[in-house]
Amino acid sequence: MADSPGAIEVNRATVAAIIPAYCEEKHVGDVVERTLKQVDHVLVVDDGSSDATTSKAGSAGAHVVTHERNAGKGESIKTGLRYWLERGLRHVIILDSDGQHLPEEIARFIAAANGGAALLIGTRMNDVRQMPLVRRMVNRYMSRRISRVCEQDVPDTQCGFRMFSADVIPDLLDGPARFDYETEVLFIVSRKGGKIESVPISTVYGDEVSSIHPIRDSIRFLRLMRRYEKL
């Protein structure tokens, strides 16, 4: 996979957003409305929510695809990637539905995308004052370890605010269904020769509730690391 800069200017019309959502009726409408001020195309993937996530997202102006049952964030991202790949969008940006990622910062990704990176990933590590100490330590440890496997520096590997070039998306449609998918994506892009670059973003913590299961998802992560470290 080679970088492909310069062919088409990246702008709001060539970028589509994916917002994975699970029981986020409180926040998703606001996130959609703010995202639509940045890009022309917004998709919410409702991952089997039992609340009004789908209706709130649709009322705010998003396209909505709904999973019949909860399948995991990784599966939601893959659903969104397939959706926009089929519609010919050149770049796809992913942000969370709980307000942890500021849609207003999508402009930073669009500006950086014109440099031709295969994957842009947000980094909160330039200003960690708002990040809880334990999360900061864990993030730095995991990011160092993952960066070694990727053979390129990724300072905030746990950040879900990301933009993909359409050229890499066909390679990202398999893999885990849960949160470990986001880590495997970094390995896949790197092993295919794609350049990963970081975009500084804000650190935002509100009333969001993490869906990560500390034990189960940690085991998944360790298994994934062992598999790629052996390759």
N, C-alpha and C positions, 0 to 999 in steps of 0.2 A: 504494500500500500504506500503510495507516494503522496506527499502533500501536493495540493493542486491550487496554488494561489493565483489570483489575478484574473480568472476567466469571467466571473460575474460578480459585480459588487453586491455585498451582503447588506440588505436593508430590511425594513419592517415588512415589506411585501414578500421577501424571499425566505423569511423565517417563520416557523410555526412553533407554537408552544404546546407542551404536554404538561398537564397538571394531574398527577396521580392523587386520588382522594379516597379516603375511607372514613365515613361518618364525620364529615367536616362541614355540616350545614351551617355552622356558626361563622366560618371564615371564607368558604369557597367563593361565594358571590362577590365579595370585595376583592379577592385575589384575581378573579376573572376580569372584573371591570378594570382594574388597574393594569392588568396584563394587556388588555385590548387597547390601551392607550399607547402601548409600546410596539405591538406587532399586530398584523391583520388577521392572523389565524390562531385560534386557541381551542384546544381539545382538553376536556376533562375526562379522565378514565375513572369512573366510579367503581371501586373494587368491592362490589357486593354490600354497599352500605344499607343499614336498616333505618336510616333517617332520611331527611329531605335533601341530601347532597345533590342528587341528580336534578331535581326541580330547581334548586337554588342556582346551580351552575348554568342550566339552560336559560333561566330567566335573566341571568346576567349577560348572556350573549354567547356562551361557549357552545361548540359542538360537544356532544356527550356520547360516550360509549359506556355501557354498563355491563359489568360482569355479573352473571347470575349469582355467583357465590364468591366469597373472599378468596383470592388466589395469591396475594402477596404483591409487594411493591414492584419487584422485578418483573412479574408478569404484566402488571399495569403499564410499566414503561415499554415493554415489548409490544403490547397492544397499540400504544400510541405511536411507536416508531413505524410499525407496519402501516398504520392508518395514513401517516403523512408521507411515507415513502411511496405508497400507491398513488398519491396525489401530486407527486413531483416537486415537493418543497426541497430546497437546497440545503437548508440548515434547520435543525430542530433543537429547541431549548427546553430543558426540564426544570421545573421549580415546584416546591412543595405547596400544598393547599392550605397550610395552617398559618401562613403569614410569616414564617421564619425566613423566607427569602423575599427581598424587596423587588417587586416587578419593575420599579423605576431603575433598577440597576441592570436590566436587560440591555440597555444602551451600551454598557461597558463591554458586554459580550459581542454585540454586533460590531462595535469598533475593532475589537481584537480579532474577530473572525476574518476580517479582510487580510490578515497575515497568513492565512492558509493552514492553520493547525487542524488536525483531524478531530481533536477533542479539546474543548476549553472547560476548565473546572474552576469553580469559585474557591477562593482561599480567604479564610477569616483569621489567618495566623499573623497578619500584619498588625493587628490590634486585638489582643486576646483579653483585654481588661474585663469584658462582659462575659467571657467564657468561664464556667466553673472550673476550678483547679483540677479536679479529677478528670473531667472531660478533656481538658487541655493536655494533660499528661498522656492519657490514653491515645488521643489523636496524634500527638507527636510520635509516640512509639510506633503506632500502626503505620503512620505515613512514612517513617524512615524504613520500616521493613518492606512495605509495598513498593516504595521507590527503588529499593535495591533490586527487586524482582523485575520491575519495569525498565530498569537501567536508564531512568531519567527522573529528574526531581519533580515530585508531586507533593507540595507542602501540606495540603489539606485533603487527603484522600477520602475522608469521610463526608465531604460536602456533596450534597445532592443537586446543587445548582450547577447545571452543565449544559454545554452546547455541542452538538455533533454535526459534522459535515455529512451530507447524505452519502458520500462515497464510502463511509465506514459502516453505515447502518446495516447493510445486508449481513455483515459478520456478527451482529449483536442481537440476532433474533432468536438465539437459543440460550442455553445456560440456566442458572438457578432461577427459581420463582420468587425468592424472598430477598432480604437485604444484601446477601452475599453477591447477588447479581451486580450491584454497583461496583464492588471491588473487582469482580472478574472482568468487567468491561475495561478497566484500566489495563489489565494483563493482555486482553485480546487486542486492543488497539496498539499496545506497545509491541507485541510479538508480530503484528502485521506491518510494523515499520512506521506507524503513525506518530506524529508529534503531539505531545500533550503540553498545553500551556495553561498557566493559572491567571485568573482575573481577580483582583482584590474586591471583596464584597464586605458588607456590614455584618457584624455579629448581632443577631436578633434573637432574644428569648422572650416569649410571652406566656400564654396559658396552654401552649401546645402540650400534648401528652405523647411521649414516645411510644411507638408501636414495636420497638425492638425488645425482644425477650433476652435478658442478659445472659442466661445460660445457654439456651438453645441456639441463639444466633452467634454466640461466641464459639461454640463448637463447630458450627458451619464455617465460620471464618477461618478457624485453625485448620480444618480439613482442606479448605480451598488453598490456603497458604502452603501447606505441605505438598499438595499436588503440583502447584506451579514452581515451587522452589526446587523440585526434583527434575523439572523439565530442562 
